[in-house]
């Protein structure tokens, strides 16, 4: 996938999701249009084209791409630099149509939208227009599930299987967003949802504990390690307690984890005596399994058939998905299935992006996209075990045509 | 206000004579003892044999010696044979991943005594031998012990030294006991499989594996049904015991947090389903904790957490939202958004974090998670109650708070987390229950008494050779702490406390901020199974009955009573040591007792709910138990004897005086006499001071003279009307009156006996209800027949009634014929109440008393302990009269808005 050179494309909209660990951003750029203008023109051009589009119904007026990028929140300056360099912030909308550079507004969500508001104002002169996190997550998920072909998939025993979901049969579903923490949201329709549960044992826990235990430098490194690990070294399995026998009466096989990290108590081993790989693996299983279980219990509680897992914890990581799937499958006795989203990490940012419509800017763009033509996604394919180097990584873009009423 | 307070009469100085008398009594001790033994053999076999409530039960030793005709001097070697009545009949193990829990039962041999008083009482009360069959279970004690699994050898040593694997008596191990090749021990938990060979090799026993879940459920069901204050809620550091109606127990969710977590839906006995669980449990906490903090033990890790601040490691909602609440979804800024989430964004390494903070973050993460998953499962099955058990909790306040918070948070306050005092022993108890004849099938709440003896085989969780079986070791154990110069602040059992619930004295009990928990487990005592205990049948509403009048959950109240008991302690020790002849041995035991009891007090001050729900009655009883534990049979023996003698000497004069009065004046004088004589109370500080200032008779006279009506609580007129009627109407006399007597000496002799005599004269049967075991200077059921016999020498009414009641069978040969002939006479009887405390909990009384209550239509409760501290608010199915002099200013203010020495005469007609 050619990322192209963003600065040469026409940037229409930028939206941010500033989470506790990661900052996600997505922006729309038109292909091959207005690419010669300078930055100021870019901005006006974008606006113009939108205005034009409003008059012309049922025609694809904008061809472009949705780009996705992410940064570690702790290195938010990299993110600011990225925006600055690519002039992304200039594609935002001017408040109240005021001329010049006044009051540039960028949609943002996530806790950091509050925390870092001043920083964005100082550095880039833009105002973060805070969108509610849950609103954004749900809007993002609804958008993806309705608009993007082959967005959802199951992952069982290493096999990825796309699931086509009937748009009319989408609701209700449980959306589990695994960020630093985990939110569980019952979604009943567009803008209709309720945060029914959550857990504080999430991606932040994995990374935080993982860093302390393994000295990994990044989340992705930790994931990479876990891939090569063996949790039996550290977890207390049913077999360890029952001397290798299954405790079959309750359907527990000898390899079922009885107690995560439970073996670390009986050995005279110190932390250095364990392979970092094994530690990472145990940790991943513990957290994935737990999220899978709590999600299933909540789905059960509300009679929800589908559970979609999103958020940056997953990152398309096979073993994570496998563990969550196993967890859901185990506790539901096969009746519930875990579904994953290809754009899992960008739900919030996408939702923030779609929220522009609420305010009259770019109204209907996304809606029309959704309703009239599923995007033909040309997606880059995640580098599943790729390292996160803080900039321009794991990004992808969706080529899209925008139809307008 | 009219009490004898500040009375100048009391300034008299002729007490020296009294004191000299005391000294001479001590000198004549051997003679005294001789007399005593004679009496024991001839007349009043001890009542203790059916009441196995004290841990050392010295009374039993005496009785056995008597029955066997052993005339040797009483000494510790006689004590032992009797303790060998304890047969360690059953042992069960729960061998978990981290800890081994052990439950064993030591049984008492059933004494079918030839106690004639009892036999007579039984005949009188219609307790046939057939009735005995309603107590098919034998009394005994249930012990709880735990070991760390990786120190399994200590467990084996313990079993071996206690000979638990043979199922035989624990003290006859000096003799050659036959080894049972095929001995089996019930065991559950994963280790029952893993260590099966080990047990066979080391002890030659086979582990009989019981299903883990079966055991957990059986254990929980037993505890919830049989122990009154087993379950409690825990919110913001406050424990509240919950009494659960048996009929409403099921269904419930049982969450057992061991290495892993099991969640079990329980629908009834043996009816349950494991519905869920989680692999994030106690093992995770300990395992991760070890890796992250290098703690050497689970307890150390828990201890660390108490000084931790999880905000340095957890990512809070406030951290994400810049200090703002995310109130829209009900998350406050301090809610944990992501456990350990802060460990990612900073450039800190593991070594840069405080182990305390790590431990706390970990604890919160796991507790919160368990609470949440439990609630979701309860919700799923519509279960109202969630009980949390297992060794992860360990009575650790912060853990319980976190779990409670999670359940409350996620259920929006609709579900409640509850905890069990014996949380760690569910599996072991259940395995025990799987014995075909474990004897606990039909145990009822009222048959179990929990005791908290000192002297476990553990200090700080370490086993020190063989278990402390004998008193000497126990005392040495106490002394060791003194030698070490360790102040006994509070016996905080950070480590497995063994059977006593005590240990780990060295742990300081500092309190910190809000996160600081109590650092302690709830103590688990020894459960004494006393099958003969029953609920007092005349209670109007047994379910609502609460014996304690004073609520010790009020901290000020608690502090006050602790001070009272502490101040009284030196005097009590003096008396106790003197009662045992003031020998070096007695002094040593006295010191040990004082230390042990102080430790109990300190422990309870730190954690008032440590021994279950705490009332004043429990506190007073604890003191008596503690005395008995250090083999102070009867600290006030000589004092009681002296006062009885002095009072009996003036009884004839008093009776003559009474007989000269009109019926109406007599009744008033009698009640006045009871109230006046109730001043003789060694349990009251104020009265101990009085004792030092005057003779018994002087005090009594003065006290009675000062009786001026109206008393602070004065229902005398109503009572009088019931007794004497008004005008020409003569009311029917009561059929039978139960007189709950209080102190020895003037109180019983000059107060209650004359009242009993009056009732007898009016045709009412009288049953004197007295303590089974000594408490302070309270008269016991064992002593009463002597006193009555002595009184009867001067009074025909008493003599005939006593004969009719079978009290004088041995004393007077002629009486035996008389009792047969005169069965139509109203009898005077003595029954034991089943307890050894200055107070009485009417939910647990002797079967004798319960039987005597059947035909009773009048109850007279006398004295502070039985009528004020307890039962002041109790209501009965029959008429009840509560008589007491308040000998404590604070109690007087609190209870009757009066002053010290005010009197209570409360009469409550049948409901």
Interface residues (C-beta under 8 A of the other chain):
Chain A: X19 X20 X21 X72 X73 X74 X110 X111 X112 X114 X115 X132 X133 X134 X179 X180 X181 X195 X197 X199 X200 X201 X202 X203 X204 X205 X207 X208 X209 X211 X212 X213 X215 X219 X234 X235 X236 X240 X241 X242 X243 X245 X247 X249 X250 X256 X257 X258 X259 X260 X261 X262 X263 X264 X265 X266 X270 X271 X274 X279 X286 X289 X290 X293 X294 X297 X298 X300 X301 X331
Chain B: X96 X97 X98 X149 X150 X189 X190 X191 X193 X194 X211 X212 X213 X258 X259 X260 X274 X276 X278 X279 X280 X281 X282 X283 X284 X286 X287 X288 X290 X291 X292 X294 X298 X313 X314 X315 X317 X319 X320 X321 X322 X324 X326 X328 X329 X335 X336 X337 X338 X339 X340 X341 X342 X343 X344 X345 X346 X349 X350 X353 X358 X365 X368 X369 X372 X373 X376 X377 X379 X380 X410
